[in-house]
Amino acid sequence: MAALSTPAAIVSGLAIAGLFTGLGLYFGLRGRPVPAGPSPDASASAAATIETPAVAVAPTTAPSPEPTISSGPSPAALEARSAVAAEKEKLLHDCWEPSLALKPSPAQVTITVSLEYLPDGHLSIRSLQQDPTASRADVSMCVDKELRLGPITPPGRRVHVSVPLTFP
């Protein structure tokens, strides 16, 4: 039996380690439940709002990771939802209709737009999520490209808003 050279042994060892890592991730994540997405009939006014109050915090050993959930939508959240709703007609025309003309299925998709605004009202984070069972990647990419949102009235605290957009 021939002995492997040092570089060949290293490459073989890394390949085997990569194989076992990949298999471990695959089988380890298979059993995890998939979180339920928003229902297709959810409207923009029913989106959840999470706000974190702007307070001076003394240094502590561990910051509190839990944001406070408001009892009702704040004016900043309502303004952000209105801004997304104002863009829907344009997104229907520019993104949904061309996609539907090319491929009729699925006939309805919901894209959840998650926004985080800074205390000064400027948008800091924007992300899109789609239900993987009824998704259209071309629509999602188009919405990501075409959705234009400016600043909102300064809320004085970080504001997180999730707005579901259902097409058509």
TORKOL-4160 file (C-alpha; in steps of 0.2 Angstrom, whole numbers, padded with zeros to 4 digits, m for minus):
168
<pt num="1" X="0000" Y="0000" Z="0000"/>
<pt num="2" X="0007" Y="0017" Z="m0005"/>
<pt num="3" X="0009" Y="0031" Z="0008"/>
<pt num="4" X="0001" Y="0048" Z="0004"/>
<pt num="5" X="0011" Y="0063" Z="0003"/>
<pt num="6" X="0009" Y="0076" Z="0016"/>
<pt num="7" X="m0001" Y="0088" Z="0005"/>
<pt num="8" X="m0012" Y="0074" Z="m0002"/>
<pt num="9" X="m0016" Y="0068" Z="0016"/>
<pt num="10" X="m0020" Y="0086" Z="0021"/>
<pt num="11" X="m0032" Y="0088" Z="0007"/>
<pt num="12" X="m0040" Y="0071" Z="0010"/>
<pt num="13" X="m0042" Y="0075" Z="0028"/>
<pt num="14" X="m0050" Y="0092" Z="0025"/>
<pt num="15" X="m0062" Y="0084" Z="0012"/>
<pt num="16" X="m0068" Y="0070" Z="0024"/>
<pt num="17" X="m0070" Y="0084" Z="0038"/>
<pt num="18" X="m0080" Y="0094" Z="0026"/>
<pt num="19" X="m0091" Y="0079" Z="0022"/>
<pt num="20" X="m0095" Y="0075" Z="0040"/>
<pt num="21" X="m0098" Y="0094" Z="0044"/>
<pt num="22" X="m0110" Y="0095" Z="0029"/>
<pt num="23" X="m0119" Y="0079" Z="0034"/>
<pt num="24" X="m0121" Y="0085" Z="0052"/>
<pt num="25" X="m0128" Y="0101" Z="0047"/>
<pt num="26" X="m0140" Y="0093" Z="0035"/>
<pt num="27" X="m0147" Y="0080" Z="0047"/>
<pt num="28" X="m0146" Y="0092" Z="0062"/>
<pt num="29" X="m0156" Y="0105" Z="0054"/>
<pt num="30" X="m0169" Y="0093" Z="0046"/>
<pt num="31" X="m0178" Y="0090" Z="0062"/>
<pt num="32" X="m0180" Y="0108" Z="0067"/>
<pt num="33" X="m0198" Y="0115" Z="0065"/>
<pt num="34" X="m0199" Y="0129" Z="0052"/>
<pt num="35" X="m0207" Y="0145" Z="0059"/>
<pt num="36" X="m0224" Y="0149" Z="0052"/>
<pt num="37" X="m0224" Y="0164" Z="0041"/>
<pt num="38" X="m0238" Y="0178" Z="0040"/>
<pt num="39" X="m0255" Y="0172" Z="0034"/>
<pt num="40" X="m0259" Y="0177" Z="0016"/>
<pt num="41" X="m0274" Y="0187" Z="0022"/>
<pt num="42" X="m0264" Y="0198" Z="0034"/>
<pt num="43" X="m0266" Y="0216" Z="0030"/>
<pt num="44" X="m0253" Y="0230" Z="0032"/>
<pt num="45" X="m0263" Y="0237" Z="0047"/>
<pt num="46" X="m0261" Y="0221" Z="0056"/>
<pt num="47" X="m0242" Y="0220" Z="0056"/>
<pt num="48" X="m0233" Y="0219" Z="0073"/>
<pt num="49" X="m0223" Y="0233" Z="0080"/>
<pt num="50" X="m0209" Y="0232" Z="0091"/>
<pt num="51" X="m0201" Y="0247" Z="0099"/>
<pt num="52" X="m0186" Y="0249" Z="0110"/>
<pt num="53" X="m0187" Y="0265" Z="0121"/>
<pt num="54" X="m0173" Y="0277" Z="0120"/>
<pt num="55" X="m0165" Y="0278" Z="0138"/>
<pt num="56" X="m0148" Y="0282" Z="0145"/>
<pt num="57" X="m0142" Y="0265" Z="0151"/>
<pt num="58" X="m0128" Y="0264" Z="0164"/>
<pt num="59" X="m0115" Y="0251" Z="0159"/>
<pt num="60" X="m0120" Y="0234" Z="0165"/>
<pt num="61" X="m0113" Y="0216" Z="0164"/>
<pt num="62" X="m0125" Y="0210" Z="0151"/>
<pt num="63" X="m0137" Y="0221" Z="0140"/>
<pt num="64" X="m0155" Y="0216" Z="0140"/>
<pt num="65" X="m0159" Y="0208" Z="0123"/>
<pt num="66" X="m0177" Y="0209" Z="0124"/>
<pt num="67" X="m0186" Y="0224" Z="0116"/>
<pt num="68" X="m0202" Y="0230" Z="0123"/>
<pt num="69" X="m0218" Y="0227" Z="0113"/>
<pt num="70" X="m0230" Y="0241" Z="0113"/>
<pt num="71" X="m0248" Y="0239" Z="0116"/>
<pt num="72" X="m0253" Y="0248" Z="0100"/>
<pt num="73" X="m0245" Y="0255" Z="0084"/>
<pt num="74" X="m0235" Y="0270" Z="0087"/>
<pt num="75" X="m0236" Y="0285" Z="0075"/>
<pt num="76" X="m0219" Y="0281" Z="0068"/>
<pt num="77" X="m0225" Y="0263" Z="0064"/>
<pt num="78" X="m0241" Y="0270" Z="0056"/>
<pt num="79" X="m0230" Y="0282" Z="0045"/>
<pt num="80" X="m0219" Y="0268" Z="0040"/>
<pt num="81" X="m0233" Y="0256" Z="0035"/>
<pt num="82" X="m0241" Y="0271" Z="0025"/>
<pt num="83" X="m0225" Y="0273" Z="0016"/>
<pt num="84" X="m0224" Y="0255" Z="0011"/>
<pt num="85" X="m0243" Y="0255" Z="0006"/>
<pt num="86" X="m0240" Y="0270" Z="m0005"/>
<pt num="87" X="m0227" Y="0260" Z="m0015"/>
<pt num="88" X="m0238" Y="0245" Z="m0017"/>
<pt num="89" X="m0247" Y="0251" Z="m0033"/>
<pt num="90" X="m0230" Y="0254" Z="m0041"/>
<pt num="91" X="m0223" Y="0237" Z="m0036"/>
<pt num="92" X="m0239" Y="0228" Z="m0043"/>
<pt num="93" X="m0236" Y="0237" Z="m0060"/>
<pt num="94" X="m0217" Y="0235" Z="m0060"/>
<pt num="95" X="m0214" Y="0218" Z="m0051"/>
<pt num="96" X="m0230" Y="0208" Z="m0050"/>
<pt num="97" X="m0238" Y="0210" Z="m0067"/>
<pt num="98" X="m0222" Y="0206" Z="m0077"/>
<pt num="99" X="m0219" Y="0190" Z="m0066"/>
<pt num="100" X="m0237" Y="0184" Z="m0068"/>
<pt num="101" X="m0237" Y="0186" Z="m0086"/>
<pt num="102" X="m0222" Y="0174" Z="m0087"/>
<pt num="103" X="m0227" Y="0162" Z="m0074"/>
<pt num="104" X="m0245" Y="0160" Z="m0068"/>
<pt num="105" X="m0241" Y="0150" Z="m0052"/>
<pt num="106" X="m0241" Y="0154" Z="m0038"/>
<pt num="107" X="m0256" Y="0166" Z="m0040"/>
<pt num="108" X="m0253" Y="0175" Z="m0024"/>
<pt num="109" X="m0237" Y="0179" Z="m0013"/>
<pt num="110" X="m0234" Y="0188" Z="0003"/>
<pt num="111" X="m0218" Y="0197" Z="0005"/>
<pt num="112" X="m0215" Y="0204" Z="0023"/>
<pt num="113" X="m0205" Y="0220" Z="0023"/>
<pt num="114" X="m0195" Y="0222" Z="0040"/>
<pt num="115" X="m0189" Y="0239" Z="0043"/>
<pt num="116" X="m0179" Y="0247" Z="0057"/>
<pt num="117" X="m0178" Y="0265" Z="0060"/>
<pt num="118" X="m0166" Y="0275" Z="0070"/>
<pt num="119" X="m0171" Y="0287" Z="0083"/>
<pt num="120" X="m0168" Y="0301" Z="0071"/>
<pt num="121" X="m0181" Y="0293" Z="0059"/>
<pt num="122" X="m0168" Y="0287" Z="0046"/>
<pt num="123" X="m0170" Y="0269" Z="0040"/>
<pt num="124" X="m0156" Y="0258" Z="0046"/>
<pt num="125" X="m0161" Y="0241" Z="0041"/>
<pt num="126" X="m0173" Y="0234" Z="0028"/>
<pt num="127" X="m0175" Y="0216" Z="0024"/>
<pt num="128" X="m0188" Y="0205" Z="0015"/>
<pt num="129" X="m0195" Y="0188" Z="0019"/>
<pt num="130" X="m0206" Y="0177" Z="0009"/>
<pt num="131" X="m0215" Y="0161" Z="0012"/>
<pt num="132" X="m0204" Y="0147" Z="0004"/>
<pt num="133" X="m0220" Y="0137" Z="m0001"/>
<pt num="134" X="m0227" Y="0151" Z="m0011"/>
<pt num="135" X="m0213" Y="0162" Z="m0017"/>
<pt num="136" X="m0207" Y="0171" Z="m0033"/>
<pt num="137" X="m0189" Y="0175" Z="m0032"/>
<pt num="138" X="m0191" Y="0187" Z="m0046"/>
<pt num="139" X="m0204" Y="0197" Z="m0037"/>
<pt num="140" X="m0194" Y="0198" Z="m0021"/>
<pt num="141" X="m0179" Y="0204" Z="m0030"/>
<pt num="142" X="m0189" Y="0217" Z="m0040"/>
<pt num="143" X="m0197" Y="0223" Z="m0024"/>
<pt num="144" X="m0180" Y="0224" Z="m0015"/>
<pt num="145" X="m0174" Y="0235" Z="m0030"/>
<pt num="146" X="m0189" Y="0246" Z="m0033"/>
<pt num="147" X="m0195" Y="0249" Z="m0015"/>
<pt num="148" X="m0190" Y="0267" Z="m0011"/>
<pt num="149" X="m0193" Y="0272" Z="0007"/>
<pt num="150" X="m0186" Y="0289" Z="0015"/>
<pt num="151" X="m0185" Y="0294" Z="0033"/>
<pt num="152" X="m0200" Y="0296" Z="0044"/>
<pt num="153" X="m0204" Y="0309" Z="0057"/>
<pt num="154" X="m0190" Y="0306" Z="0071"/>
<pt num="155" X="m0198" Y="0294" Z="0084"/>
<pt num="156" X="m0185" Y="0297" Z="0097"/>
<pt num="157" X="m0181" Y="0278" Z="0099"/>
<pt num="158" X="m0177" Y="0263" Z="0088"/>
<pt num="159" X="m0193" Y="0257" Z="0079"/>
<pt num="160" X="m0195" Y="0240" Z="0071"/>
<pt num="161" X="m0210" Y="0238" Z="0059"/>
<pt num="162" X="m0215" Y="0222" Z="0049"/>
<pt num="163" X="m0227" Y="0226" Z="0035"/>
<pt num="164" X="m0234" Y="0211" Z="0024"/>
<pt num="165" X="m0236" Y="0215" Z="0006"/>
<pt num="166" X="m0248" Y="0203" Z="m0003"/>
<pt num="167" X="m0248" Y="0202" Z="m0021"/>
<pt num="168" X="m0260" Y="0204" Z="m0031"/>
